Amino acid sequence: MAPTGKRSGESTRGSGAALPSSADYLDGQLLIAMPVMGDSRFERSVIYLCAHSAEGAMGIIVNHPAGSIDFPELLQQLGIIRKGEHIKLPENAESMKVLRGGPVDTGRGFVLHSSDFYIENATLRIDDGVCLTATVDILRAIASGSGPKPAILALGYAGWAPGQLETEIQSNGWLHCDADADLIFGDDVDDKYNRALQKIGIDPGMLSNEAGHA
């Protein structure tokens, strides 16, 4: 795995659009999918935006589990631990969530984690409390008990071309709100979507097709 920089803008969903001059960059915030989006890959998704600039945007879906795979199994596949050793993992590693982070580079792992862990030239500081590291070294650290607390591992990421995210927001595709640690790292993955909406004062059962911004 390689680090993802602040200016990642790989797109998976159509061509880009001109960046509105009044756009406010949303890195460090959460995107909340609107029901009218029409893209099954992002249905009911909550995305933590790791990078957003004139060159595009990159984020990690924080509420879609990656099927049946669990973290100890993934460590075994990568050769970090041997089969049967998962019982020796520290508690935070044993229960670490493996999520489907987005449709781009699904064979790569991206770890969103607290700022108490940092690898020089590999960790991207997104805000005061959240970092992104995409090297196998962080998985080794977590397996040994010396990694960050808390953390989630996402396979793949979501990407937008220049101006594309702004266009999707204007087209009622996304709401956005301030992030908090519980929505990013919390164990209740299935409830994050509803809680993110409630955070900005929206009853999930009352969503309409109208655009909204937090």
Secondary structure as a PSIPRED ss2 file (coil, helix, strand):
# PSIPRED VFORMAT (PSIPRED V4.0)

   1 M C   1.000  0.000  0.000
   2 A C   1.000  0.000  0.000
   3 P C   1.000  0.000  0.000
   4 T C   1.000  0.000  0.000
   5 G C   1.000  0.000  0.000
   6 K C   1.000  0.000  0.000
   7 R C   1.000  0.000  0.000
   8 S C   1.000  0.000  0.000
   9 G C   1.000  0.000  0.000
  10 E C   1.000  0.000  0.000
  11 S C   1.000  0.000  0.000
  12 T C   1.000  0.000  0.000
  13 R C   1.000  0.000  0.000
  14 G C   1.000  0.000  0.000
  15 S C   1.000  0.000  0.000
  16 G C   1.000  0.000  0.000
  17 A C   1.000  0.000  0.000
  18 A C   1.000  0.000  0.000
  19 L C   1.000  0.000  0.000
  20 P C   1.000  0.000  0.000
  21 S C   1.000  0.000  0.000
  22 S C   1.000  0.000  0.000
  23 A C   1.000  0.000  0.000
  24 D C   1.000  0.000  0.000
  25 Y C   1.000  0.000  0.000
  26 L C   1.000  0.000  0.000
  27 D C   1.000  0.000  0.000
  28 G C   1.000  0.000  0.000
  29 Q E   0.000  0.000  1.000
  30 L E   0.000  0.000  1.000
  31 L E   0.000  0.000  1.000
  32 I E   0.000  0.000  1.000
  33 A E   0.000  0.000  1.000
  34 M C   1.000  0.000  0.000
  35 P C   1.000  0.000  0.000
  36 V C   1.000  0.000  0.000
  37 M C   1.000  0.000  0.000
  38 G C   1.000  0.000  0.000
  39 D C   1.000  0.000  0.000
  40 S H   0.000  1.000  0.000
  41 R H   0.000  1.000  0.000
  42 F H   0.000  1.000  0.000
  43 E C   1.000  0.000  0.000
  44 R C   1.000  0.000  0.000
  45 S C   1.000  0.000  0.000
  46 V E   0.000  0.000  1.000
  47 I E   0.000  0.000  1.000
  48 Y E   0.000  0.000  1.000
  49 L E   0.000  0.000  1.000
  50 C E   0.000  0.000  1.000
  51 A E   0.000  0.000  1.000
  52 H E   0.000  0.000  1.000
  53 S E   0.000  0.000  1.000
  54 A C   1.000  0.000  0.000
  55 E C   1.000  0.000  0.000
  56 G E   0.000  0.000  1.000
  57 A E   0.000  0.000  1.000
  58 M E   0.000  0.000  1.000
  59 G E   0.000  0.000  1.000
  60 I E   0.000  0.000  1.000
  61 I E   0.000  0.000  1.000
  62 V C   1.000  0.000  0.000
  63 N C   1.000  0.000  0.000
  64 H C   1.000  0.000  0.000
  65 P E   0.000  0.000  1.000
  66 A C   1.000  0.000  0.000
  67 G C   1.000  0.000  0.000
  68 S C   1.000  0.000  0.000
  69 I C   1.000  0.000  0.000
  70 D C   1.000  0.000  0.000
  71 F H   0.000  1.000  0.000
  72 P H   0.000  1.000  0.000
  73 E H   0.000  1.000  0.000
  74 L H   0.000  1.000  0.000
  75 L H   0.000  1.000  0.000
  76 Q H   0.000  1.000  0.000
  77 Q H   0.000  1.000  0.000
  78 L C   1.000  0.000  0.000
  79 G C   1.000  0.000  0.000
  80 I C   1.000  0.000  0.000
  81 I C   1.000  0.000  0.000
  82 R C   1.000  0.000  0.000
  83 K C   1.000  0.000  0.000
  84 G C   1.000  0.000  0.000
  85 E H   0.000  1.000  0.000
  86 H H   0.000  1.000  0.000
  87 I H   0.000  1.000  0.000
  88 K H   0.000  1.000  0.000
  89 L C   1.000  0.000  0.000
  90 P C   1.000  0.000  0.000
  91 E H   0.000  1.000  0.000
  92 N H   0.000  1.000  0.000
  93 A H   0.000  1.000  0.000
  94 E H   0.000  1.000  0.000
  95 S C   1.000  0.000  0.000
  96 M C   1.000  0.000  0.000
  97 K C   1.000  0.000  0.000
  98 V E   0.000  0.000  1.000
  99 L E   0.000  0.000  1.000
 100 R E   0.000  0.000  1.000
 101 G C   1.000  0.000  0.000
 102 G C   1.000  0.000  0.000
 103 P C   1.000  0.000  0.000
 104 V E   0.000  0.000  1.000
 105 D E   0.000  0.000  1.000
 106 T E   0.000  0.000  1.000
 107 G E   0.000  0.000  1.000
 108 R E   0.000  0.000  1.000
 109 G E   0.000  0.000  1.000
 110 F E   0.000  0.000  1.000
 111 V E   0.000  0.000  1.000
 112 L E   0.000  0.000  1.000
 113 H E   0.000  0.000  1.000
 114 S E   0.000  0.000  1.000
 115 S C   1.000  0.000  0.000
 116 D C   1.000  0.000  0.000
 117 F C   1.000  0.000  0.000
 118 Y C   1.000  0.000  0.000
 119 I C   1.000  0.000  0.000
 120 E C   1.000  0.000  0.000
 121 N C   1.000  0.000  0.000
 122 A C   1.000  0.000  0.000
 123 T E   0.000  0.000  1.000
 124 L E   0.000  0.000  1.000
 125 R E   0.000  0.000  1.000
 126 I C   1.000  0.000  0.000
 127 D C   1.000  0.000  0.000
 128 D C   1.000  0.000  0.000
 129 G C   1.000  0.000  0.000
 130 V E   0.000  0.000  1.000
 131 C E   0.000  0.000  1.000
 132 L E   0.000  0.000  1.000
 133 T E   0.000  0.000  1.000
 134 A C   1.000  0.000  0.000
 135 T C   1.000  0.000  0.000
 136 V H   0.000  1.000  0.000
 137 D H   0.000  1.000  0.000
 138 I H   0.000  1.000  0.000
 139 L H   0.000  1.000  0.000
 140 R H   0.000  1.000  0.000
 141 A H   0.000  1.000  0.000
 142 I H   0.000  1.000  0.000
 143 A H   0.000  1.000  0.000
 144 S H   0.000  1.000  0.000
 145 G C   1.000  0.000  0.000
 146 S C   1.000  0.000  0.000
 147 G C   1.000  0.000  0.000
 148 P C   1.000  0.000  0.000
 149 K C   1.000  0.000  0.000
 150 P C   1.000  0.000  0.000
 151 A E   0.000  0.000  1.000
 152 I E   0.000  0.000  1.000
 153 L E   0.000  0.000  1.000
 154 A E   0.000  0.000  1.000
 155 L E   0.000  0.000  1.000
 156 G E   0.000  0.000  1.000
 157 Y E   0.000  0.000  1.000
 158 A E   0.000  0.000  1.000
 159 G E   0.000  0.000  1.000
 160 W E   0.000  0.000  1.000
 161 A C   1.000  0.000  0.000
 162 P C   1.000  0.000  0.000
 163 G C   1.000  0.000  0.000
 164 Q H   0.000  1.000  0.000
 165 L H   0.000  1.000  0.000
 166 E H   0.000  1.000  0.000
 167 T H   0.000  1.000  0.000
 168 E H   0.000  1.000  0.000
 169 I H   0.000  1.000  0.000
 170 Q H   0.000  1.000  0.000
 171 S C   1.000  0.000  0.000
 172 N C   1.000  0.000  0.000
 173 G C   1.000  0.000  0.000
 174 W E   0.000  0.000  1.000
 175 L E   0.000  0.000  1.000
 176 H E   0.000  0.000  1.000
 177 C E   0.000  0.000  1.000
 178 D E   0.000  0.000  1.000
 179 A C   1.000  0.000  0.000
 180 D C   1.000  0.000  0.000
 181 A H   0.000  1.000  0.000
 182 D H   0.000  1.000  0.000
 183 L H   0.000  1.000  0.000
 184 I H   0.000  1.000  0.000
 185 F H   0.000  1.000  0.000
 186 G C   1.000  0.000  0.000
 187 D C   1.000  0.000  0.000
 188 D C   1.000  0.000  0.000
 189 V H   0.000  1.000  0.000
 190 D H   0.000  1.000  0.000
 191 D H   0.000  1.000  0.000
 192 K H   0.000  1.000  0.000
 193 Y H   0.000  1.000  0.000
 194 N H   0.000  1.000  0.000
 195 R H   0.000  1.000  0.000
 196 A H   0.000  1.000  0.000
 197 L H   0.000  1.000  0.000
 198 Q H   0.000  1.000  0.000
 199 K H   0.000  1.000  0.000
 200 I C   1.000  0.000  0.000
 201 G C   1.000  0.000  0.000
 202 I C   1.000  0.000  0.000
 203 D C   1.000  0.000  0.000
 204 P H   0.000  1.000  0.000
 205 G H   0.000  1.000  0.000
 206 M H   0.000  1.000  0.000
 207 L C   1.000  0.000  0.000
 208 S C   1.000  0.000  0.000
 209 N C   1.000  0.000  0.000
 210 E C   1.000  0.000  0.000
 211 A C   1.000  0.000  0.000
 212 G C   1.000  0.000  0.000
 213 H C   1.000  0.000  0.000
 214 A C   1.000  0.000  0.000
